[in-house]
Amino acid sequence: MTEPATSAIEIALKHLSPGADSASIEFSELPPRAIVARDLRKLLKAFAKLVPTVEYPAEPSIRIESPAGRFVVQAKAGQLQFVSWNSSQAHSVAPSVDDIVRIVAGEIVEGEFEFEEPVAASEPRKGSRALIIVALIAVVIGLNVYTVTTATKPPGNFLPSYRLVASDAAGRVLESVVGTYETGGKPGDRCLKIAKDGKVQWIKYGPNRSAANQRDMTVQPVEAEGATSLLTSRQALIKIKDPITLTYFGDTYTREMK
């Protein structure tokens, strides 16, 4: 197919790596950036391959704005879902990646596009029709809330204001938190292993505390919101609650006592 013209296409990624080939709540919402249709197609194809592997609580999405309108492509129930402000509809079966790019680039008028929606076997009853209307209203309200929240959110990540701890004090902070911290020991629980040099392993447990998922990062002590925390290389805070308790993305980790 012919490559669409280089029109102004702006995207913002949430819970996605810059290449849309990895999803995690550790990926903060990236600032909006302008791309061409060719690069949008690459991102959407990478996202489509990633969708079946997405695990809660990650809710990855790509918000798109172009002269043709505003759109969101997100992962829902193991498949792509296409949402358009033009029609205020969420389509459980999205167009193909190429068709999404053509809609965004204005080559397809979305109202004239035939989505693969299930066909009802019979005329819906009045009660069913009312439920459908309520559901559509909820979708519109949800989209409006999403838009307002995103528009008023400062660019970058969700970090509060912070300042680095002085190097001599930083060493003492790291020494005080060296150890292994867990949310529990069952499959699905998580572990933080902190070394004296600031290297950290985050592990999601499988059976018998095996590593079902693991990420390596580094940390440096900071002062944020009136308390000492550890700023990770993934731009998130590990908060030091007390000598044996840390919190990370809302989960409480307790030091493993030997």
Legacy VTK file of the C-alpha trace (Angstrom):
# vtk DataFile Version 3.0
C-alpha trace
ASCII
DATASET POLYDATA
POINTS 258 float
0.000 0.000 0.000
1.136 3.594 -0.546
2.755 5.225 2.478
0.510 7.999 3.902
1.823 11.524 3.790
3.894 12.766 6.741
0.994 14.447 8.514
1.154 15.555 12.147
0.684 12.349 14.158
1.333 12.610 17.897
1.489 9.606 20.220
1.821 9.030 23.969
2.671 5.598 25.386
1.484 4.302 28.759
2.986 1.238 30.498
4.965 0.574 27.296
8.636 0.733 26.381
9.496 3.331 23.711
9.397 0.612 21.044
6.097 -0.876 22.340
7.771 -4.278 22.588
7.582 -4.559 26.386
4.816 -3.740 28.894
5.063 -3.008 32.613
3.720 -0.585 35.205
7.377 0.348 35.707
7.221 2.181 32.380
5.857 5.620 33.227
3.661 7.402 30.702
6.033 8.852 28.134
5.703 12.471 26.982
3.825 12.903 23.677
6.012 12.794 20.591
5.473 13.328 16.876
6.035 10.448 14.466
5.303 9.563 10.837
2.822 6.945 9.696
5.570 4.442 8.910
6.844 4.522 12.501
3.286 4.330 13.874
2.793 1.142 11.888
5.967 -0.361 13.398
4.827 0.520 16.923
1.361 -0.945 16.405
2.751 -4.174 14.956
5.119 -4.547 17.919
2.214 -3.812 20.302
-0.014 -6.382 18.578
2.645 -9.084 19.091
3.045 -8.061 22.737
-0.660 -7.987 23.702
-1.123 -11.749 24.430
1.711 -11.605 26.988
0.483 -8.548 28.939
-0.082 -9.240 32.631
-2.103 -7.254 35.185
-1.593 -4.637 36.646
0.002 -3.299 33.449
-2.567 -1.547 31.229
-0.582 -0.576 28.155
-2.046 1.815 25.610
-1.043 4.126 22.777
-2.897 7.447 22.626
-2.886 8.942 19.132
-3.814 12.406 17.874
-3.839 13.462 14.222
-5.814 15.834 11.975
-8.257 12.922 11.535
-9.112 12.812 15.250
-8.091 11.265 18.572
-7.734 7.539 19.150
-6.504 4.990 21.676
-5.218 1.495 20.943
-5.055 -0.568 24.123
-4.674 -4.122 25.376
-7.891 -5.671 26.658
-8.540 -9.356 27.422
-5.571 -10.523 25.381
-6.349 -8.565 22.222
-6.115 -5.080 20.788
-9.023 -2.722 21.358
-9.511 0.371 19.197
-11.187 3.424 20.738
-12.106 6.540 18.785
-13.354 9.867 20.079
-14.929 10.416 16.656
-17.501 7.670 17.165
-17.351 7.376 20.985
-17.189 3.611 20.495
-14.825 0.961 21.773
-14.481 -1.828 19.238
-13.721 -5.229 20.749
-12.247 -6.313 17.426
-9.892 -3.643 16.107
-9.177 -2.954 12.460
-5.889 -4.323 11.177
-2.736 -2.366 11.958
-2.649 -1.042 8.388
-6.281 0.083 8.600
-5.657 1.839 11.923
-2.785 3.746 10.314
-5.018 4.646 7.345
-7.771 5.877 9.705
-5.276 7.978 11.692
-3.763 9.370 8.485
-7.222 10.270 7.187
-7.195 7.822 4.257
-10.270 6.046 5.683
-13.250 7.907 7.105
-13.895 5.905 10.243
-17.674 6.279 10.039
-17.540 4.499 6.709
-15.271 1.709 7.967
-16.986 -1.635 8.542
-15.840 -3.017 11.869
-16.143 -6.693 12.623
-18.783 -6.361 15.312
-20.962 -9.376 16.268
-24.386 -9.389 14.606
-27.324 -9.790 16.994
-29.452 -12.882 16.442
-32.682 -10.996 17.111
-34.014 -7.498 17.788
-32.919 -6.499 21.312
-35.602 -5.978 23.888
-36.215 -2.510 25.365
-34.333 -3.431 28.537
-31.308 -4.599 26.544
-31.371 -1.439 24.452
-31.378 0.669 27.623
-28.358 -1.255 28.966
-26.502 -0.645 25.708
-27.205 3.088 25.938
-25.979 3.193 29.552
-22.829 1.312 28.563
-22.127 3.750 25.729
-22.601 6.711 28.075
-20.127 5.114 30.506
-17.600 4.715 27.682
-17.949 8.386 26.687
-17.550 9.541 30.310
-14.518 7.299 30.740
-12.894 8.691 27.609
-13.515 12.261 28.746
-11.986 11.555 32.171
-8.974 9.944 30.481
-8.526 12.977 28.241
-8.770 15.519 31.078
-6.429 13.506 33.315
-3.855 13.107 30.580
-4.064 16.734 29.462
-3.535 18.106 32.972
-0.797 15.665 33.950
2.738 17.099 33.808
4.935 15.535 31.117
7.268 12.688 32.008
6.760 10.232 34.856
4.780 10.183 38.084
7.726 10.975 40.363
7.258 13.627 43.068
9.876 16.330 43.517
13.078 14.903 44.998
16.716 15.750 45.732
19.704 13.442 45.820
21.162 12.549 49.210
24.761 13.698 49.738
27.297 11.005 48.812
28.508 10.289 52.376
24.963 9.990 53.714
23.898 8.008 50.622
26.412 5.297 51.482
24.954 4.952 54.973
21.417 4.744 53.561
22.405 1.952 51.184
24.158 0.043 53.982
20.999 0.274 56.094
18.762 -1.270 53.413
21.035 -4.057 52.166
19.082 -7.311 52.214
16.233 -9.302 50.742
12.647 -8.077 50.989
9.507 -10.021 50.011
5.774 -9.471 49.643
5.412 -13.198 50.377
6.740 -16.544 49.205
3.945 -17.833 46.987
3.793 -17.816 43.166
2.985 -14.276 42.084
4.632 -12.685 45.125
7.611 -10.422 44.575
11.083 -9.912 45.982
13.626 -7.062 46.110
17.300 -7.907 46.624
19.354 -4.806 47.431
23.164 -4.829 47.387
25.540 -2.386 49.084
26.683 -0.979 45.721
23.105 0.067 44.840
22.359 -2.816 42.486
18.850 -4.224 42.876
17.092 -7.320 41.573
13.290 -7.336 41.336
11.929 -10.882 41.121
8.408 -12.210 40.600
8.146 -15.653 42.132
7.047 -18.806 40.383
6.689 -22.201 42.117
9.043 -22.749 45.085
10.324 -19.166 44.917
11.767 -19.698 41.441
12.196 -16.543 39.337
9.252 -16.349 36.947
10.298 -12.815 35.999
13.355 -10.776 36.906
14.542 -7.219 36.315
17.889 -5.678 37.229
18.243 -2.016 38.121
20.301 0.401 40.195
19.170 2.813 42.905
20.368 5.996 44.544
19.074 7.506 47.799
16.896 10.611 47.525
14.743 12.777 49.752
11.139 12.907 48.488
7.927 13.955 50.221
9.762 14.415 53.516
11.210 10.894 53.647
14.188 8.942 52.351
13.563 6.764 49.323
15.522 4.925 46.642
15.245 6.264 43.100
15.520 3.389 40.623
17.106 3.518 37.187
13.582 2.784 35.898
12.418 6.149 37.251
10.324 4.863 40.154
10.647 5.189 43.938
11.253 2.452 46.474
10.045 4.077 49.691
11.779 3.244 52.996
8.978 3.000 55.567
11.063 1.671 58.492
14.158 -0.523 59.026
12.385 -3.661 57.800
9.714 -2.356 55.425
9.841 -0.981 51.874
7.038 -0.092 49.473
7.323 -0.296 45.685
4.437 0.514 43.332
2.053 0.285 46.298
3.207 -3.197 47.395
4.715 -3.726 50.850
8.006 -5.632 51.021
9.267 -6.969 54.379
12.922 -7.707 55.104
13.761 -11.407 55.245
15.317 -11.970 58.659
18.181 -14.479 58.876
LINES 1 259
258 0 1 2 3 4 5 6 7 8 9 10 11 12 13 14 15 16 17 18 19 20 21 22 23 24 25 26 27 28 29 30 31 32 33 34 35 36 37 38 39 40 41 42 43 44 45 46 47 48 49 50 51 52 53 54 55 56 57 58 59 60 61 62 63 64 65 66 67 68 69 70 71 72 73 74 75 76 77 78 79 80 81 82 83 84 85 86 87 88 89 90 91 92 93 94 95 96 97 98 99 100 101 102 103 104 105 106 107 108 109 110 111 112 113 114 115 116 117 118 119 120 121 122 123 124 125 126 127 128 129 130 131 132 133 134 135 136 137 138 139 140 141 142 143 144 145 146 147 148 149 150 151 152 153 154 155 156 157 158 159 160 161 162 163 164 165 166 167 168 169 170 171 172 173 174 175 176 177 178 179 180 181 182 183 184 185 186 187 188 189 190 191 192 193 194 195 196 197 198 199 200 201 202 203 204 205 206 207 208 209 210 211 212 213 214 215 216 217 218 219 220 221 222 223 224 225 226 227 228 229 230 231 232 233 234 235 236 237 238 239 240 241 242 243 244 245 246 247 248 249 250 251 252 253 254 255 256 257
